[in-house]
């Protein structure tokens, strides 16, 4: 028996968790599901929910057991064994009379044939791209869409050609914040998919953790609202020789670093707006079923949301490029640069200071400490 939150699963976890499991359950994705519970707990209306890639059903079970605002939940998986397993787990968890419908169909077909959901969770193996259009169409106005991507090596730059083909953007592995670049490329892809049909998909919360990237969106309707979102799609310019970086629109792209005159690298197009909604992150997280690890991540995201920067700095990269022999402690550097920690790197710092001001402050500190 496996217990997660209030849910119980009668399942054995193999040494290697993979898509070849009879019924898929990944314990490392608990934080993913914890944050789902946190987000949905902040919604005041009763929700019609779709879990189109249900697998073991652990997400659906937890939603039913831990939230009081569920009007109806539709579980789906194309694998008949998964559907049979989920029926047994409903009974095991005392949910025989819960407002649940079970389907065994292709996820895109299901989303194309049933509409009017307030929350849809797209959590596939690999890329979510193939499910985006049907999910966005199936969502109610002001509904929530959650999207996971486990093809992080593609989004982060290991396979740039695949990223261009799949997401229509160029990643940048050379930048120390390559995971953030990948996350912003994912967000861009969702926004573009909605904008094609005059839907505005506004990012609510996005993060990168372990082997996956995750983003939540609120849907609105109208061409002007969709245009307002696409106007926040742009590019990141990055200098491989110094610490300079900049976010620009297509019309503002330039090629020479204003600090060291090196040729700039370019990533994008990608989302250059905010990825963390301060209002929702600053609400209380007093949910007893959420793990301590998820609470720590939410606390870090809350502090990170106070900064508006695109990209972050790491201590190793700063010391290497500015030729600082003895790296300062992280807490000291956060104070010096008026920054915050970032969840994306253990030695990462997010700050709204301009690169020239960062160089000035660190150079003065280095001279005094030498």
C-alpha positions in Angstrom: 0.0 0.0 0.0 1.2 3.5 -0.9 -0.2 6.5 0.9 0.0 10.0 -0.7 -1.9 12.8 0.9 -5.2 11.3 1.9 -5.2 8.8 -0.9 -4.2 5.1 -0.8 -2.9 3.1 -3.7 -2.6 -0.7 -3.8 0.4 -0.7 -6.0 4.0 -1.9 -6.0 6.7 0.6 -7.1 9.5 -1.0 -9.2 13.1 0.0 -8.7 13.0 1.9 -12.0 9.9 3.9 -12.6 9.1 4.1 -16.3 6.2 4.3 -18.8 6.4 0.5 -19.2 4.9 0.0 -15.8 1.5 -1.9 -15.8 -0.2 1.1 -14.2 2.0 4.2 -14.0 2.7 5.9 -10.6 5.7 8.1 -10.0 6.3 9.0 -6.3 8.8 11.7 -7.3 5.9 13.7 -8.8 4.2 14.1 -5.4 5.2 17.8 -5.3 3.6 18.3 -8.7 0.3 17.0 -7.3 0.7 18.8 -4.0 0.9 22.2 -5.8 -2.1 21.2 -7.9 -4.0 20.7 -4.6 -2.8 24.1 -3.4 -3.8 25.9 -6.6 -7.3 24.3 -6.7 -7.9 25.0 -3.0 -7.8 28.7 -3.8 -10.6 28.5 -6.3 -14.0 29.6 -4.7 -16.3 28.1 -7.4 -17.3 24.4 -7.7 -15.1 22.7 -10.3 -15.8 20.4 -13.2 -12.4 18.7 -13.6 -10.8 16.5 -16.3 -7.8 14.3 -15.7 -7.4 13.0 -19.3 -4.1 11.1 -18.8 -5.1 9.6 -15.5 -2.7 6.6 -15.2 -2.9 5.4 -11.5 -5.4 8.0 -10.8 -3.5 9.4 -7.8 -4.1 13.0 -8.8 -7.9 12.4 -9.2 -8.1 10.5 -5.9 -6.4 13.3 -4.0 -8.5 16.0 -5.6 -11.7 14.1 -4.6 -10.4 13.4 -1.1 -8.7 16.7 -0.2 -10.9 19.3 -1.9 -14.4 20.4 -1.1 -15.1 22.3 -4.3 -15.4 19.4 -6.8 -18.7 19.3 -8.7 -17.6 16.5 -11.1 -14.4 14.7 -12.1 -13.8 12.9 -15.3 -10.9 10.4 -15.2 -9.6 9.0 -18.5 -6.8 6.7 -19.6 -6.4 4.9 -23.0 -5.2 1.8 -21.1 -8.1 -0.4 -19.9 -5.9 -1.8 -17.1 -5.5 1.7 -15.7 -9.2 2.3 -15.8 -10.0 -0.9 -14.0 -7.3 -0.1 -11.5 -8.8 3.3 -10.9 -12.3 1.8 -10.3 -10.7 -0.4 -7.6 -8.9 2.5 -6.0 -12.2 4.5 -5.8 -13.7 1.7 -3.8 -10.5 1.3 -1.7 -10.6 5.0 -0.8 -14.3 5.0 0.0 -15.2 7.1 -3.1 -17.9 4.7 -4.6 -20.5 7.5 -4.5 -18.1 10.3 -5.6 -19.1 12.5 -8.6 -16.8 10.6 -11.0 -17.1 9.5 -14.6 -14.5 7.1 -16.1 -13.5 7.0 -19.8 -11.1 4.8 -21.7 -10.2 6.8 -24.7 -7.5 8.8 -26.5 -7.0 12.0 -24.4 -7.3 14.4 -27.4 -10.4 12.7 -28.6 -12.0 12.9 -25.2 -11.2 16.6 -24.8 -12.5 17.2 -28.3 -15.8 15.5 -27.5 -16.5 16.8 -24.0 -16.3 20.5 -23.1 -17.0 22.8 -20.3 -14.3 22.0 -17.8 -13.1 24.4 -15.1 -9.8 22.6 -14.7 -7.8 20.3 -17.0 -4.5 18.7 -16.1 -2.2 17.7 -19.0 0.6 15.6 -17.5 2.0 13.3 -20.2 5.2 11.4 -20.8 7.4 13.8 -22.7 5.9 16.8 -24.5 2.4 18.1 -23.9 2.2 19.8 -27.3 -0.1 17.3 -28.9 -2.8 17.9 -26.3 -2.8 21.6 -26.0 -5.3 22.7 -28.6 -8.0 20.2 -27.5 -7.4 21.1 -23.9 -7.7 24.8 -24.4 -10.9 24.5 -26.5 -12.4 22.2 -23.8 -11.8 24.7 -21.0 -14.4 27.1 -19.8 -13.7 30.8 -19.7 -11.7 31.6 -16.5 -10.9 27.9 -16.3 -7.5 26.6 -15.2 -5.1 24.6 -17.4 -2.1 22.8 -15.9 0.6 21.6 -18.3 3.6 19.4 -17.5 6.6 18.7 -19.8 9.1 16.0 -19.1 11.1 16.6 -22.3 13.3 19.1 -20.3 16.5 18.2 -22.3 14.7 19.4 -25.4 13.4 22.6 -23.8 16.7 23.4 -22.1 18.9 23.1 -25.1 20.4 19.7 -25.3 18.5 19.0 -28.5 18.0 22.5 -30.1 16.6 21.2 -33.4 13.9 19.2 -31.7 13.0 22.3 -29.6 12.7 24.4 -32.8 10.5 21.8 -34.4 8.4 20.9 -31.4 8.1 24.3 -29.7 9.0 26.8 -32.4 11.9 28.3 -30.4 15.6 28.3 -30.0 16.8 27.3 -26.4 20.2 28.3 -25.0 22.2 25.7 -23.1 25.1 28.2 -22.6 23.2 30.3 -20.2 23.2 29.2 -16.5 19.4 29.8 -16.4 18.7 27.4 -19.3 15.9 25.7 -17.3 14.1 29.0 -17.1 14.6 29.6 -20.8 13.0 26.2 -21.4 10.1 27.0 -19.1 9.5 30.3 -20.9 9.5 28.5 -24.2 6.9 26.1 -22.9 4.7 29.0 -21.7 5.1 30.7 -25.1 3.9 27.5 -26.9 0.7 27.4 -24.7 0.0 31.1 -25.2 0.4 30.8 -29.0 -1.9 27.7 -29.1 -4.6 29.7 -27.4 -4.1 32.9 -29.4 -4.7 31.0 -32.7 -8.3 30.7 -31.6 -8.6 34.1 -29.9 -8.1 32.7 -26.4 -5.9 34.4 -23.9 -3.9 32.0 -21.7 -2.4 34.0 -18.8 0.4 32.3 -16.8 -0.5 31.9 -13.2 2.4 29.9 -11.8 5.3 28.2 -13.5 8.3 26.3 -12.1 11.0 23.8 -13.0 11.6 20.9 -10.6 13.6 17.7 -10.9 12.9 16.1 -14.3 9.9 18.2 -15.3 8.5 21.7 -16.0 5.1 22.8 -14.9 2.8 25.8 -15.7 -0.7 26.8 -14.7 -2.8 29.1 -16.9 -6.1 31.0 -16.7 -8.1 31.1 -19.9 -9.9 34.2 -21.1 -11.7 34.9 -24.4 -11.2 37.6 -27.0 -8.8 38.7 -29.7 -7.6 41.8 -27.9 -6.9 39.8 -24.7 -5.0 37.2 -26.8 -3.0 40.0 -28.5 -2.1 41.4 -25.1 -0.6 38.1 -24.2 1.3 37.6 -27.4 2.9 41.1 -27.0 4.8 39.6 -24.1 6.5 37.1 -26.3 10.1 38.1 -27.2 13.7 37.1 -26.9 16.5 36.9 -24.4 20.0 38.2 -25.4 22.8 36.7 -23.5 26.6 37.4 -23.5 28.7 34.3 -23.2 31.8 36.4 -22.1 30.4 38.6 -19.4 27.2 38.6 -17.2 25.1 40.8 -19.6 21.6 39.7 -20.6 18.5 41.5 -21.8 14.9 40.8 -22.8 13.7 42.4 -26.0 11.0 42.3 -28.6 11.6 41.2 -32.2 12.2 44.8 -33.3 14.7 45.5 -30.6 17.2 42.7 -31.2 20.8 43.7 -31.4 24.0 41.6 -31.7 26.8 43.2 -29.7 27.2 43.2 -26.0 27.2 46.8 -24.6 29.5 45.9 -21.8 32.3 43.8 -23.4 31.5 44.0 -27.2 31.2 40.2 -27.6 28.7 38.8 -30.0 25.4 38.1 -28.2 23.6 34.7 -28.1 19.8 34.7 -28.7 17.1 32.5 -27.2 13.4 32.5 -28.2 10.9 33.4 -29.1 9.7 32.9 -25.5 7.5 34.4 -22.8 9.2 37.4 -21.2 6.5 38.4 -18.8 5.9 37.3 -15.2 5.7 33.6 -14.5 4.7 33.8 -10.8 1.4 35.4 -9.6 2.1 37.2 -6.3 -1.5 37.2 -5.2 -2.0 33.5 -5.2 1.5 32.7 -3.8 1.0 35.0 -0.9 -2.2 33.2 0.3 -1.9 30.8 3.2 -0.7 27.2 2.5 -2.2 25.6 5.6 -3.1 22.4 3.9 -2.2 19.3 6.1 -1.9 17.0 3.1 0.8 19.0 1.3 4.4 17.7 1.9 7.1 19.7 3.6 9.1 19.7 0.3 6.2 21.3 -1.6 5.7 23.9 1.2 9.4 24.8 0.9 9.1 25.1 -2.8 6.0 27.3 -2.5 7.8 29.5 0.1 10.7 30.0 -2.3 8.4 30.8 -5.2 6.6 33.3 -3.0 9.9 35.2 -2.4 11.0 34.8 -6.0 7.7 36.3 -7.2 8.8 39.7 -5.7 11.4 40.0 -8.5 10.6 40.8 -12.1 13.8 39.7 -13.8 14.0 37.3 -16.7 16.9 35.0 -15.9 19.0 34.7 -12.8 22.7 34.5 -11.8 24.7 31.7 -10.2 27.6 32.2 -7.9 30.0 30.0 -10.1 29.1 32.0 -13.2 29.5 35.4 -11.5 32.9 34.4 -10.0 34.2 33.0 -13.3 33.1 35.9 -15.5 34.1 38.6 -13.1 37.3 36.8 -12.0 36.4 36.7 -8.3 38.8 34.2 -6.7 36.9 33.6 -3.5 33.1 33.2 -3.9 31.0 35.0 -1.3 28.4 33.2 0.7 25.0 33.0 -0.9 23.2 34.9 1.9 25.7 37.7 1.6 25.3 37.9 -2.2 21.6 38.0 -1.9 21.8 41.0 0.4 24.5 42.7 -1.7 22.5 42.4 -4.9 19.0 43.0 -3.3 18.0 39.6 -4.6 16.3 36.4 -3.6 17.0 32.7 -4.1 15.6 30.9 -7.0 14.1 27.5 -7.0 15.8 26.6 -10.2 19.4 26.4 -8.9 20.8 25.9 -5.4 23.4 28.7 -5.9 21.1 30.9 -8.0 20.1 34.5 -7.3 17.3 36.5 -8.9 17.8 40.2 -8.8 16.3 43.2 -10.6 19.6 45.1 -10.7 21.1 45.9 -14.1 24.2 43.9 -15.0 26.4 47.1 -14.9 25.3 47.7 -11.3 25.9 44.0 -10.3 29.4 44.4 -11.8 30.1 47.6 -9.9 28.9 46.2 -6.5 30.8 42.9 -6.9 34.0 44.7 -8.1 33.9 47.0 -5.1 33.4 44.1 -2.7 36.2 42.1 -4.3 38.6 44.9 -4.0 37.8 45.4 -0.3 38.0 41.7 0.5 41.3 41.1 -1.3 
